[in-house]
Amino acid sequence: MRVAFVLGTTSGGTGRYVLMLVRGLVRRGHRVVVAGPRSVEEQFAFSSAGARFVEVPVSDRPHPVNDLRAVLALRRLTRDADIVHAHGMRAGALAALGRRGPVVTLHNALTAGGFVGLVYGVLERIVARRAGKVLVVSPDLGERMTRLGARDVRAAMVPAAALPPAKRTPEEVRAELGAGERPLLLTVARLAQQKGLDTLLDVAAGPWTGAERERPLFVVAGEGPLRGELRRRIDAEALPVLLLGNRDDVADLLGAAVALVMPSRWEGQPLTLREALMAGTPAIASEVGGIPEILADAGILVPYRDAGRFREAVRELLASPGTALRLAEAAVRRGREMPDGDDAVESVLAVYRREDRRDD
C-alpha cells in the first residue's frame, strides 16, 4: 500500500505519533511518503525511519499564496497514493482541497477566539465536508465534526511509547530539585495557552497550611512562549514553582512525583498522561476532552480552571496515604491497559483497507 502523510508545523505529540505510524507501516512493507514543512523532518527524521520526505509549506497561519502552492503540491504528490492521511485541522483542510476523501486525524481543539477562531471554523467545515474519514482523539471533537456534517467519524488510537527505565532514585531527583521533605507535584507541558498553566500558578499560590516542609513543590517540565510571563509571576509572588525547561528524564521525574497535575484547557489523548499511568503515577487533571476516558479511576478529575478544587484534590492526596495508594494502584492497572504502537498501526490499517475498498 502507498500511504502519504500530510502534517503541518508540530513539535510534540502529533509528530511523534506520525513517526510511530511511519515506522510501523514501513516495517510491514508499505511505501510511505511524508509531506510537510522542513522543520518536521529536521525534528522527527521521517526519512531515517524509511519514508520519503517531501517539503510542502503547510504553515500554522493562513497565507493565500503559500496555501495555494501547498494544495497544488499535495495534489501532485498524492496522485498515485492509495491513502492520504493528514494530521491536524490545517493540514487536513489543505489535503482535502488537494485530494478527494483523505483520512484526517484531528489531534487538537481550538481554545482561542477572534480571527484565529474564525479561520479555524472555516477549516473545520472543509474537513467535515471533504474528508473521507475523520479520526478524533476525544468524544467532544467527534460530536462537533458530526454536527458539521462529517460522513464517517471514528475514535483515533494514539498510544504512548513505553517509558525508558528511570536512571535515578526518587531521592536523587528530589535532592537535585532541592525539594527537601516537600511533596513533588509534576506538570509536563508546553508552556502555552492550551495547557492552563495560569491555573497551576493559582493552585500553587495557596493558601497552604502546615509547616513549610510539608507544602507541595510544583515542578514544570517543558518550554514554550509563556515562559517569560510565568517566570515573572512566579518571582513576583514567590510561588513554589520550578520551571525546569525541556527534560529527557520524565521517567525519573514521574517516579519522584506524588502525582501528575494537568490543568489543561483541553486535551485529546495526552501522551504525558498515558506515560504517567504506565509509570504508576496518578493524576489530578481537568475534566476536559479525552482526559476522563484515559484516566478512569486512576486519579482525580477537576472542573477546568477551578483552582480551589485542584487545591482540594492535592490536599486530599497528600493528607490521605490510603487515597494515594489506591490511586497509584489504579494507575498501574490503567497503565497496563494502554494500547501500544502495534495496536495503533493495526487500527489505522483497518481504516485504510476499508477506505481503499470504497475507492475501488
N, C-alpha and C positions, 0 to 999 in steps of 0.2 A: 504494500500500500504506500502511496505517495502522500505525505502529510505536510502541509505548510502551516507553520505557526506564525501569528502576527501579534506583536506586542509593542507597547509604547515605552516611554521612559519609566523605569522602575528600579528601585534599589533594594527591594526587600522580598517579601513572600511570593509575589507573583513571578519574579524572575527565577527564584529557587524552584518553584513548582513547575514552571515550563522546562527548566533544566532536568528535573527529575523525569518528566514525561519524555523528553528527548532521549535520555539515556535508556529508559525502558523500551521505547519503540525501536531504537537502533539495535539494542540487544536482541530484539525479536525479529530483526531482519527487515524492518520497514525503512524506507528512504524519507529523510526529514530535511526540510529547509526552514530556517527561521528568518523572518523579516522584521526589522525594527531599527531603532537608532543605533549608531555605532557604540554608544555608551553601554548598551546592554550586553553587547558582545565582549567589550572590554571587561565588564564586571563578571559575567557569568560564563564566558568561554564556551558557547554552544558548539563552535566548530571543533573544539577539542573533545567534545562528547560524541562526535560523529555526524553532526548536522552540517549542512551548507548554510552559511550565514550570508544574507544579502542586506545591505544597508538601505533602509527606507525611512524617510524623515517623518516618523509618527511622533509629533511633538505633543507636549502636555497642554498646549494653549492653541486656540483656533488661529489659523493663518491660511486665508483662502488660497494663495498661490501654492504654498507647501502642501496643503491638504489635497488640492487637485493633483499635484505631482504624485503624492502618496497613493491616491486612488488609482491613477493610471499605472503606476509601478506595480501595485498589488494585482491589478487586472492582468498584466503581462506575466508576472511571476507565478500566479496561481492557475494559469490557463490549463496546465496539464496535471494539476494536483487532484487526487481523489477526494481529499478532505482539506478544507481550510478551517483552522481553529484559531480564533482570535481571543485575546485575553485583555479584559478591561473595556469600559464603555467606549472610549475614544478609538482604540484600535478596532473594536468590534464594529463601530459605525463605518469607519473607513473601509474595512474589509467587506462589509455588507454592500457598500456602494460600488465596490470593485468586482464583486463576485456574488452570484446568486446563492442564497441559502447557506452561509457559513455557520459553523458551530461557534457560539460566543460564550465564553465563561466570564461572568461578572464577579469580580473579587471585592468590590467596594461599593458603598452607597455614598451619595452626596451628603456632606454635613455643612455646606456653606450655601449662602443665598446670593442675591444680587445678580450681576451679569454672568458669573460662573454658573449659578443655578439655572439661569435661562438657557445657556448653551448646553448644559448637561441634559436639560429636559428635551431639547431637540435631538440630541444623540440617543437618548432613551427611546424615543419614538422611531428613529431609524432602525435601531437594533430590533425592537419589538416587531416591526412590520416586515423586515427583510431577512432576519436570521432564520436559518432552518431549525436550529435548536438553541435554546438559551439555558445554560447551566449556571446555577446560582449557589452562592455559598451560605445563604441564610434564607429562612422562610419568608421574611418580610420583602426581600428582593424579588422572590418568586411571585408573591402576591401582586407586587407593583407591576412587574412585567406582564403578568396575565391580564391585569386591568388595562394595560396599554395595548393589548391585542396580540401578544406573542402566541404563536401557534402551539409550540411544544416547549414547556418549561420543566426542567428537571433539577434535582439536587446534585451539586458537584461534590466530588470527594477530594478533599485537599488534606493529605496526611502530613505529619511532621517526620523528618528523618530521625532515626534513633540518636539520642544524645551520646556523645563520647563519655567514657567514664570520667568522673571527677578526678582531678590531679592533686587536689589539696583537701585536707580535712576541713570541716566547718570551723574548727578552732583557728586554723591557719588563715582562713578567709576573714574571720571576724577580727583577728589581730591586724591584718593588712588594712582593714577599713577603720580601725580604731574604735570598734563598737563596744569594747569592754563587755559588760554583762547585759547590755541593752538588746532586746529582741530586734532582729532584722526583718524588714518588710521590703520585698523586691518588686520593682516595676521594670519590665523590659519593653521599651517602646521607642519609636522615632519621636523626636521632640517636635511634634506637630499638632495642629489644632484638633485633629480627629481623636487623639489619644486622651483628651480630658485631663491633662496634667495640671491645669488650674485647680481642678477639684482635688487632685492629690495634695497640692500645697495647702489647700483649705483643711484637709484632713490632718496633715502634719502640724498645722498651726494650733491644734488643740481646741479646747483645753484638755490637758492630760493631768491626771492626779498621780500621787505616789512619788517615790524618790526618783531623782534624775536617772539613776542607773536602770530603773525599771521602764522608762519611757521608750517607745519604739524609735528606731532609726530607720528612715526611709532611704533606700538606695535606688537610683535610676540608671539603668544601662541603656545607652542609646545616644544618638546625635540627631540634630535637626535644626530647623530655622528658629525655633523658640528658645534655644539655649540662652541667649543673652537676656531675654525677658525673664525667664525662670531664675537665672542666676541673680539678677538684680533683686527680685522679690525675696529669694532665699537669704541673701545678705542683709537686706533692709529689715527683715523680720526675724533674723537669726533662727531660721527654721531648721529642724533636724533632718535635713535632706542632703544627700550626696549625689552629685551628677558625675557619673563615672565615665561618660563617653561610651564609644563603641567598645565592646568586650568580646573576647573569644573564649571566655571561661564561664559561660552561662550555666553549665552543669555544676561548677563549683559554687556559684552564687545561689543557685536553687537549693543545693544541699545545705547551705548555711541559713537559708531564709525560713522563717516561720510560715510565710505564705507569699504567694504572688498577688500583688494588688493591681487590678486592671480597671481604671476608672473611665474607660473609653466612651466617647460619644456613640460610636458604632463599631462593630467588628463583624466579620464574616465567619471564617473558621480560623481564628488566630493560631498561628504555628506556636507562638510562645506559650499559649495556654495548653496546647497539646504536649509540648515539651515539659511543662511543669507537672502535668499529670503523670507522664511517663517517668519523671523523677520522683514521684510520690509526694509532691508539694501541693497542698490545697491552694485554692484561690479565693479572693474576695473581689468580685467583679460586677460591673454594670450589667443590668438585666436588659441587654440590647442585642439585636442582630442574632447571630448564631451562637452566642456565648451560652445561653441556658441549655441548648441541646448538647453541647460538648461537655459542659461542667457537670450537669446532672446533680448528684448528691455529694460531689467532691469539693464543695466549697460553699460560699455564702453569696447569694445574689442580692444586689442593692439597686434601687432605682437610680438611673443616671443622674448625676450632678447632685445627689443628696449626700453632702459631706458629713452631715450628722449621722446618717445611717451607716456610712462607711466607717466612721469612727467607732460607732457602737459595735459593728462587726469585728473590728480589730480588737476592741476591749474584750469582747466575748471570747475570741480565740485565745488571747493572752491570759485571761483570768481562769479559763476552764481547761485544764490539761485533758480532761475526758473528751471535750469537744475537739480539741486539736488532734488527739489520737484518732478519733472516729473519722474526721475529715481526711487525715493523712492515709488511713487505711482505704477509704473510699477512693482517694486519688490514685493509689496503687492499682486498685481494681479497674478504674476507668482507663488508666494508662495501658493496661494490658489489652483493653478492648479497642484501642485506637487502630485505625487502618494503617497499613504500611504502603510503601511506594508501589509494590506489585499490585496491591488492591486498586490503587488509583489508576495505574496504567490499564489494567483489565477493564476498569469501569469506563474509561474513555474509549477503549477499543470497541466495547459493546455499543456505545453511541455511534462511533464511526461506521461500524458494519451496518447498522440499521440505516444510517444516512446514506451510505454508499448504495445499498439495495434500493432505496427510494429513488435515487438519481437514475438508476438503471431502468 
